[in-house]
Amino acid sequence: MPETQRPHPGPSPARAAKTALRDQLTTARKRRSLEEVAETGRRLRDHLLALPEVRRAATVASYVSVGSEPGTGLLLEALHAQGKRVIVPVVLPDLDLDWAVHPGTGAGLATRRGLLEPEGPPLGVDAIATADVVLVPGLAVDDAGYRIGKGGGCYDRALARVPVGTPTIVLLYDDEVGREVPVEPHDRPVLAAASPRGITPLSARGRGPAGG
């Protein structure tokens, strides 16, 4: 008699809710005008450069924005002009993040998997721990600091390597801050959000992952 097979469990409620929210947020971003994307980049640059933590930082971990993501190009140029070391991610085959030094211009960047990544030597997955400030992408964040990204889990693994107390900031549009975000046990919160209206402190105190 053949062994009775158990039904394969479906996605958790939080994961299903994330997928629906991610689709909604991605669609909304595609509708944003080039003018809004550019203006958001200018305001993010100004707000972040005014932060004491960024002014004091020797190394900043950031990323190279693509498409309708809030622009980081002007910010990266300004950080380089101030003599700061900027490291940006390189996505590994297992979706973990290695890091490399940003070249300061687009000439040293290559397009891989639809992302712009530096061509310089890799620094290793633990290089993010050397950053004085960590700037991360996302699609939305809640008031407790839990963000939703594109679904690969890259940044949750990377954030787990960031020392406690290091400023971690997600870059977003105004209406993506303070959203209701489903949380899973592996999710890592950030300490603040940067959007065109300014820097919003966030707090993970009092809220744990769903089911925890």
N, C-alpha and C positions, 0 to 999 in steps of 0.2 A: 504494500500500500504506500503510495507516495506521501512524503512528508508534507504536512499542511504548511503552506507558506503564509507568513504574516503580511498584511498589507504594508506597503512602503509608506512611512510617515510623510505627510506633506510638509510644506514650509510652515514655520512657526507663525502665529498671528502677528508678531512684531515684524518678522521678515516680509510677510505679505503686505503689511501696512507700509513698510518702507518702500517696497516696489511701487505701490500706488502713488505714494508721495513723491518719490523720485521722478516718476513719469510726469507728474503734475508740475514739479519745479523745473524740470528740463524743458518742457513745452513752453513755460512762461519765459525762460531765459532766451529761447530762440526768437521770441517776439520783441526782445529789447532792441532798440535802435543802436546804430553805430555811435551816434552822438551820446547816448546814455552810457554805453560801455566806456567811451573815452573820458567823459566827465567823471564817471565813477573812479577810473584810474587816477585822474588828477587829484581828486579829493582823498582817496586812500593814501596816495603818496604824502600829501600834506599832513594828514592826521597821524600817520605812522612816524614820519620824520620828526614830529613834534613830541613824541613819546620819550620821556627820560630813559626808559629801558632801551629803546632803539638808539638814542643818541650815545649812550654809554657802550653799546655793543661793539665788540671787535669782530664777531662772526654772526651772521644772520642766515638762518635756513629759510629759504623761500621756495618759490616755484615759478615756472614760466607759463603765464596764462595763455590760453588758446581760445579761439572762437568767442563766445559770449560770456566767458568768465570775466569777473571784475579784473580789469587790466593791471598787470604788475610791471609792465615795461618801464614806465616812468620811474617807478619806485626803485627798480633794480639799477637803473642808470644813476639815480641820486645816491644810492648806497655806495656804488662804486666810486662816484665822485668824492665821497667823504672818506674814501680809503678803507672801507670795510670789506672784509672777506665774505663773499656770498656763496653759499652752497645750495645746489638745487638737486632734485631727485632724478634718479635714473631707475626706471621700472625694470625689475628682474623678471625672468620667466615665471617664477612662482608668485609674482605680484608683490613681493617684498620690495623695499626701496633701498637702493644703493644711493650714494651721493657723489657729486663732483663739483669742482669750483666753477661757478658761472664765469664765462670768459669776458663779460663786460659789453660784448657786442653780439649781434645775431650771427656774425661770421663764424663763431665757434660752436654753433648749435646745429644739431641734426634732427630730422623728423623721424620719430619711431612710434608706432602704434597711435598715430595721430597726435603725439605730444612732441614738444620741443625739448631736447635733452642735450647737455653739453657733451662734447667729444673728448674732453680731457680724461686723465686717468681716474678710475674709481677710487673712492676714499674708504669704502666699506659701509655696511649697514649701520654701524655704531657711530658714524661721523656726526649724525644728528645730535648726539649727546654733547658735542663740543660747541654747539651754537648757544649764544647768549639770548637769542630771541628766535622763536620758531613761528613762521607764518605758513598757514596751511589753507588749502582750498576746501570748498564744501558747497553744498546746495542750500543748506539751511542750518540753523542751530536753535536749540531751545534755551530757556532762561537758566537752566542748570549747566549749560556748556556742552551738551551732547549734540553732535553735529551729524548730518547725513551727507554722505559723499556719493560717488558714482557706483558703489557697490562692490569694489574689489577688495576692500579691507586693507589697502596699502597703508593708509595713514594711521589706522588703529594700531598696527604693528609698530610703525615708526614712533608714534607717540608713547608707546610703552617703554621706549629707550630714552626718553627725555627725562633728565633729572627733575625731581620734585622742586617746585619753585621757579623753574625756567618759564618765562612768559610764553604762552602758546596762544596764538591769535588766528581766528578763521576770518577770511576776507569774503564779504558778501554784499549784496544789495540791501537797501533798508528794509524792504518787506520780507526778507528772508531771515531776519533776526527776531527771535522770540516766537518762533513757530513751535507747534506741537510736534515733537519728533519721537517716533518709536525707538526704544532702546533695547539692545541685546547685551548679554553678559560680556562680550568682547569689546564693546564700545568704550572709547577713551574720551573723556571730556576735555575741552579747552577752557582757558581762563578768561578769554575775552573775544569779542567780535569787532572787526573794523568794517564800517560801511560808510557811505557818503555823509551820513549825519554825524559821524564821530566814532569814538571807541566806547563800546558797551561792555562793562565788566560782567562776568558770568560766574555763577557759583554752583558747584556740584554737590554742595552740602545738603543733606536731607533727601537726596534722591539716589536710588540705586538702579541697576539694570532691571528691566522688566522681569518680574518673577523673583527678584532678589530682595 
